[in-house]
Amino acid sequence: MAEVNIDALNHKQNHFLGSILYVVVGIVLFIGLATSVVISVRATDVESQAPTVLRRPGHWKTWFRRKFLLPALFGRKHIEPIGYYLLPTRGQSLMIAGYLFLNVFFLASDYKIGGRTVNAVGNRAGHLAMCQMPIFFLFAGRNNFLIWVTGWPYSDFQVFHKWIARVSTMEAIVHSACYGYYAAQNHWKNSDERHRSVWFNGIAATAVMSLMFVLSVMTMRRRWYELFLVLHILGAILFLAFLHHHVLYSAHSYSVYIWICMTIWLLDRSLRLIRLYIFNSQGRHTAKVKLIGKSTLRLTVYPAIKDIGFAPGAHYFLYIPDRWCFWESHPFTAASWRPAGPSLTQAPEKVLVALRKTTPNSPQTSSDEEDIKKIHPNEKRKSYRRDTIIITTSTQRKPQRAKLTFLINARRGMTRSLLERITPGSSIEVPCLLEGPYGIARPVPAFPTVVVVAGGVGVSTALPYLQQHLSTGVEITKRFVLIWSVREGSMAEKILAEVRGLAFRQDVAVKVYITRSEEEDSWRLPVGVKVRYRRPRIEESIMKEAKTRVPGTPMVVIACGGAAVVDCARKGTVKALEDAAGRNGTGEILYWEEGYGW
């Protein structure tokens, strides 16, 4: 009777400690909600020209963001892996470290009832492992409502999902080790069939969870993502099944955690199917795929429905059902959206700049020479020539179809199969299904200064914001800067040709950095686009824009693209924050990374 009372009191204490973990996670999420609300309110203040927009951030707040929240954990690398591992930011690392400390502290202390026995430690480890399961199941879902509540991107929740799952796995191992030791003390021989079944299922659940932990390394996720995903889903199902039989005869209601996890998982899958049905209820969409670079595809979807919920920053999961693995889907950011409309009798005027290689004896104007010196100041007379071409067409056009455009860098799996089906200069049509939209609507138009840093097909995030600014005119945003690093000039030509209204805009600066060019290259870019044939100095550019803006006005930096490009943008923002605070400071700077994945 005394043992039963001790067990009940220990369970009550373990339940209290597990509740503390929920409270801590709730506090962190509430801070995210409060921050999101403040940003939205300030965006409204900017729109109404409230005087609060000219207030500089405080020194302590800026110092904390610059030292502890924004920077990479060590050096510059955050998205770019160090060896075989991706390091979280300092802000993420602080939250992870605090969470680890709490779990270790709960396991190592406060055993007043009955003492620190093997059973007591094992029971507490098992209880803490169980109560964390709903958290990392929720954080793993595409339809995690906390993304919209906090304004944090999906990638942030993936970081916390992995670390909370790791903590839970280690506690499950501690739980199994303690009960393994307990069973070895002649308790196994004296146990009945029901207790042995409980132990076997517990060992199996811990083994599956540990195997999932091992198979979730970055190499596995990046090289064999589809295999990883299948094993992860099967592992989760087996884990819950074994765990259900493990706690089936428990005196405490541990099954509720399993049912919560199953509900979260099934709800997420159901919402995916609902999205698929809504967007594809009128039939499969047609997608036209064209090669615009050596390994870059432009996939244009002609949706069968009128409204797809497009907004800048939105991404969709794309299915190609004519492949044998028809269930495979991948997320892609929408580069542009054009709704259906009436026929046009006259196309808008297009002003282009043609850059082409020439021979040393080719005639060039004085403006050509000046442009060449700006691009290559330390080289001799470089063989580039600039021509301005004005094209106006007035042919009758058919009613335009709605289209959604994606830029895809072909790597493995589905994207590689699309690349292999296309020959240079041609295009193919494939059926497709869309699931979405996902992503966060950022209040970019509410900032007087906007700097977007993109690398390669990461310009997909930048183009909708740029087109939104060009179509609305100069209202609040007085300075919009796009810094785009791209390997091929021909790719830049084909992508920027779709941008309308770029010519002669003094408030817009589009800087294209072509990192690879050949002697025979020739392409045309819109007027107003500045071209450089080198890698961009991202950190210097961000610091320059921060210093030259109107003092006291807020500025936002958005980064999307390759790992090195995004990490440089983060580093540049951190440096720019050094002069942001105080009465003589340049003003507030926000930083957003757009991306997703494991």
URHU-V19351 format. One record per run of one state. SS is the DSSP state (H for helix, E for strand, - for the rest). FROM is the first residue (numbers start at 1). TO is the last residue. If there is no record, write none. Layout:
ss-><SS;SS>
from-><FROM;FROM>
to-><TO;TO>
This chain:
ss-><-;H;-;H;-;H;-;E;-;E;-;E;-;E;H;-;H;-;H;-;H;-;H;-;H;-;H;-;H;-;H;-;E;-;E;-;E;-;E;-;E;-;H;-;E;-;E;-;H;-;E;-;H;-;E;H;-;E;-;H;-;E;-;E;-;E;-;H;-;E;-;H;-;E;->
from-><1;2;48;51;55;59;70;72;73;82;83;85;86;89;90;109;118;132;133;141;146;151;154;188;193;215;218;224;225;247;255;281;285;292;296;303;315;320;329;339;350;358;366;376;384;392;403;410;413;421;427;439;444;447;449;456;473;479;487;489;497;508;515;522;527;529;533;538;549;555;561;563;580;589;594>
to-><1;47;50;54;58;69;71;72;81;82;84;85;88;89;108;117;131;132;140;145;150;153;187;192;214;217;223;224;246;254;280;284;291;295;302;314;319;328;338;349;357;365;375;383;391;402;409;412;420;426;438;443;446;448;455;472;478;486;488;496;507;514;521;526;528;532;537;548;554;560;562;579;588;593;598>
